[in-house]
């Protein structure tokens, strides 16, 4: 592969990756996106974010256990 070809592939991959995540975020209603953002924002950068810790934060925002699990997934 040429340098130009590799550059093209990497740029397209980044473009499609962004579109993929935008689609995922679009399918989650705004209140839940905000709850998820708050859940991960509150974690110290030197700590590992585990599923139980994140879903616990999501439940504190009013989601049921199943809703928190589904949103995490």
N, C-alpha and C positions, 0 to 999 in steps of 0.2 A: 504494500500500500504506500502511496505517496504521502508526503507531508500534507499536501492540500486535501487529499482524500480523507486522511485521519482527522484533520481539522473539521471537515464537513460532517463526518460521522459524529464526532464529539458534540458539535454545535446542535445537530439535529436531535441527538440523544438528550441533551439538556433541555431543548425546546419541548420535546415530547414528555419528558419527565415533569416539567412544570405544568403542562396541560393535564397530565394524569392527576397530579395532586390538586390542581384547581378543581377538577371534576369531582374528586373525592370530597373536598371541602364544600363544594356547592351542594352536594347531596345531604349534608348535615345542616340542620337548621341553625340559624345564627346564635340562638341562646345556648345551644349545646357546643358550638364551636368556641364561644366565649368561655363556657365552663371548662372545656378542655384546655384552652389557653391558660386560664387562671391556675388550673391544676398543675400544669408543668412549669409555669412561671414561678411558682412559689418554692420550687425545689432548689436547695443550695447547689451550686455548680460542682461541688466536691462530693456529692452524694449520687448514688445510683437510683434511678427512677424505676421502681418495680411496679408490676401490675397492681398488686394489692394497695400500694401507697397511692397510686394515681386514682384507682377506682374509689378508694376511701375519700379522697378529695372531691371526686365527682358526686358521690353520695351526699356529701356535706352541702353541695349546691342544690340539692333537692331531687336528684335522680334516684330511682330505685336501684337495687343491686343489679337487676337484669339490664336496665338502661345504661348503667355505668359500665357494665361488662361489654355490652354491645358497642357503646361508643368507643371504649378502649380498643376493641377489635377493629 
